[in-house]
Amino acid sequence: MAKLQRIYYFCYELKLLIMHIGIAGNIGSGKTTLTTLLSKACGWIPKYESVEDNPYLADFYEDMHRWSFNLQIFFLNKRFQEVLNIRKSSENVIQDRTIYEDSCIFAPNLHNMGLMTTRDYENYKNLFSLMVSLIQPPDLMIYLQSSIEHLVANIQKRGRAYEEGIRLDYLKGLNELYEDWSKTYSDGKMLIINVDKLDFQNNPADLSKIVDAVQAELNGLFTTI
């Protein structure tokens, strides 16, 4: 009980600030779950990745080469719109996956695997460069680091039909790029949390550890009330 009270007290303090927090991580790392938990506990506005209403996702997992560019443009457009709205808002926002992951991880992985042509990839990168020049990065990026085994277990547990076609080499390529990106990220503060042995959905102590880590990072940027 004391741990939950401490979480709520810290989150009440954060409500007095206007912030954009991004949660990054591979497919199945727990981004959506953590976004939901922190948004409820702290009163932040959650912004979720467009999955259920995505017209390309199911087709993409069936034929990655054909639909890779379409899918990435869809995500890029959606996240660009989101970040513009976030910065216009007077609310604290926590975002499930950010625009930076599209360009730094997902598009390069598709290109590396030969699933996106160089022509489309260069076109995509140029569009991203223009978009990112017009926006601000999150005040804090939280990267959920995970092993492939943990990702696969979570993907199987949630049982989404369109994810049954995810290739293991695709997932591994993403994880490698996430690791490289986390070591070179320089657009703002990044908090890296290894989630392999955490159960923040069911264990308040694990959620409390994450809140403590977030507090430590944000205290370097903001004055705690």
N, C-alpha and C positions, 0 to 999 in steps of 0.2 A: 504493500500500500504506500509506503514511504517513497518508493522509487517512482510510482505513478504520480504522486503529489509533486515531486521534484521536477518531473517532466512537464506537468501542467504549469508550474510556476515559471520555469524557464521559457516555455512557449508564450505565456502571457507577456513576459518582458519583450519578446520578439515582435509581438503584435504592434508595439509602439514604433517599430521601424518599417520602412518600406523596402522590401527586398525581393530579389528574384533568385531562387535556389533551383539548380538543375540536378537531376539524378540521372547519371549515366551508367551504362552497363550492357553486357551482352544479352541476347535473347534468353530468358529464363533466370536471370540473375536476381529478380525480386524488385525491380524498379517500381512497378505499378503498386505492389503491396506496400512498399515503404512510402511511396507518395501518398497513398490513402491514409496510412497510419499517422504520418506527420501532419497531413492536412487536417485530419480530425482532431488530433491532440492540440494542435497549435492554432487552429482557426485559419490556416492558410488556404488560398484558393488553389485547387489542384488543376493542372492542365495535363491531360492524358494524351498519349500517342494515338493517332488515328489508326485504329486496327479494324474494329468491327465495321466501320463505314468506308474502309479502303477498297476501292473498286479493282485494284490490281493485285492485292496480296495473294489470294488463292491462285490466280493465274501464274504469278511469279514463282511460287513453289512448284508448280507443275512444269514450267518452262522458263527457267531463269534467264537464259540467253535472250529470249524474245521480249521479256517484260522488264528486264533490269532497269533500263533507262527510264521507262514510264513510271515505275515504282519510285525511283529515287527523285524524280522531278515532283511527283505527288507529295512525298514527304518534305522535300525542300520548300515547296510552296506553302504547305500547311504550317511548318515550323517558323518560316519567315513571318507569316501573318500573326502567329502566336506571339513571337517575341516583340513585334511592334505593338501589339495590344497590351502585352505585359508592361512595357515601359510607359504606356499612356495611363495605366491603371494606378489607383491610389491604394491598392490592396497588396498584401504579401502573397506571392505566388510561388508554388513549388511545381516544377515541370518534369514530367516523365519523358526522358530523353530530349536532347537538345539538337539544335541545328549543326553544331560542330561535329557531332558523331556521324552525320550523313556524309560530310565531305572527307573527314579524316579517317573513317573506318569503313563504312558500308560501301561507298562508291569505289574506293581503292581496292577493297577485297574483291568486288565483282570484276574489276578490271584485271587484277592480278590472276584471277581464275579463268580469264578469257571469256567471261560472261557479259562483259560490256566492251564495246569496241573502243579503240583509242579515240576515234572521232567523237563519239558520244561522251566519253570521259572528259576530254578536253573542253567540250562545250559545257558540260556540267560544272567543271571546276571554275570556268570563267564566270558562269552565272552565280555560283556560290561566292566568289571573290567580290562581286558587285554587291550582293546582298549583305555580306558580313561587314562591309565597309559602312553600312548604314545603321548598324545596330550595336548594342552594348552586350558584352558577355554577362552571364549570371554573376551575382555577387559571391556565390559559392557553388562550386561544382562538386557533387558527391559521386565518386566512382565506386560502384559495387563490383569488386574484384571476385572472380569465381573460377573454379576449375571446370574443365569440360564435363567431368563426371557429375558435378553438382548441377550444371546447366541442363544436361540431358535428363536427369532425374526430375527436375522441376518441370521441364517441358512435357515429359510423359505424365506427370501427376496432373497437370491442368487439362490435358486431353483435348486440345484444340485440333479439329480435323485438318485444317489447312497447314498445321505445323508438322503433321506426320511425314511430309515430304522434305523436311529440312535435311540437307546433306551434312554429314559429319565433317567433311573437309571444309565446307562453308562455315560451320560453327567454329572450327579450329582457326581458320584464317581470321575471322572476326576477333577471336580472343587474343591472337598474337598482335593484331593491330591496336586493340584496346590497351594492351600492355605497353606497346611502343608510345602510343599517344599519351598515356598517363605519365610517362617519364619526361615528356617534352612539352607538356601543356604549359603555356605561358600567358594565356589571356586573362587569368585571374587566379583566385585561390582554388585549390583542389584538395578534397579530403578523400583518401583512399581507404575503403573498408573491405576487408576480406570477409565474405559472407558464408564461406564453406561450413563453418561450425557455429553460425548464428541462426537462431530461429526467432527473429524479431516479431513475427506474426503472432506467435503463441507465448513467447516468454518476455514479460515486462522488463526483466533484468537486461536482456539483450537489446531491447529498444532503448533502455536507459543509457547503455553504453554508447549507442549511436548519438543520442541527444547530447551526452557529455562531450563527445568528440566534435559535434557541430558547434556547440557552445564555445569550445576552445578555439576553433577556427574563426568564428564570427567576432569573438572578443578582440581579435587583432585588427578588425575593421571598424567596429562600432563600440560605443560606450554602453556598458550594461546598465540598465536603469535600476 
